[in-house]
Amino acid sequence: MMTRNRKFIKRKIYRKIKKNSANLNESKHAIVNLSNKVLNTNHIALLSKGLNFSPTRESQNEIEQLRDVLLFSRRIRLKHHYENKNKDNDETTPNVEYTPNPFKLSSGWTPPPGRNKDLDSFINCIVEDICQEPQKRKKYSNLSRNELVALRELKMTKIL
C-alpha cells in the first residue's frame, strides 16, 4: 500500500514547500555576510555557533581567580556584618539611609571569621572548590584549533 507524504496539502503548495526546504538544506547556516571579507568554512563554522555561544578561556589566571574569590568572601562577610548592625539600629534610631562617599577609598577591612559558622563553612567550600583544586578540573577548549584561528582572524579584521 502506498502512503501519501502530502497529508491533504494542495499539490502546488506542497511542491513550493518541498522546493524551499531543498534550498534550506543546501545552506546549513544562517549567516549573512555584510562585510567585504570573504568567509571561509572555519569562519562560517565559528559564526554558526550563534550569539549565545561563549568560548572558554584557554588558560585560567589563578592569581586573578584567587583575588576574585577573596573579594567575594569579603563582600559576603561585610553584608552579614552590617546586616546584623542595621537590625540592631532599626529598633532604636529612625530609618536613615547610608550613602557612601564615592571619593573615599575602601579600607580593606574584612570582618573576622567565626561569627557565623554556616557562612564560614560556605566560604571555605567555595575557596577549596575554586582555588585549591585547579589541576583536578579539566581544561579544555570548546573550539577547535581552526575555529580559534578563525576567531583571531576575525578579531584582527575588526569584524567581531
C-alpha positions, 0 to 999 in steps of 0.5 A: 500500500502506498502512503501519501507524504502530502497529508491533504496539502494542495499539490502546488503548495506542497511542491513550493514547500518541498522546493524551499526546504531543498534550498534550506538544506543546501545552506546549513547556516544562517549567516549573512555576510555584510562585510567585504571579507570573504568567509571561509568554512572555519569562519562560517563554522565559528559564526554558526555557533550563534550569539549565545555561544561563549568560548572558554578561556584557554588558560585560567589566571589563578592569581586573578581567580584567587583575588576574585574569590577573596573579594567575594568572601569579603563582600559576603562577610561585610553584608552579614556584618552590617546586616546584623548592625542595621537590625540592631539600629532599626529598633532604636534610631529612625530609618536613615539611609547610608550613602557612601562617599564615592571619593573615599577609598575602601579600607580593606577591612574584612570582618573576622571569621567565626561569627557565623559558622554556616557562612564560614563553612560556605566560604571555605567550600567555595575557596577549596572548590575554586582555588585549591583544586585547579589541576583536578578540573579539566581544561579544555577548549570548546573550539577547535584549533581552526575555529580559534584561528578563525576567531583571531582572524576575525578579531584582527579584521575588526569584524567581531 
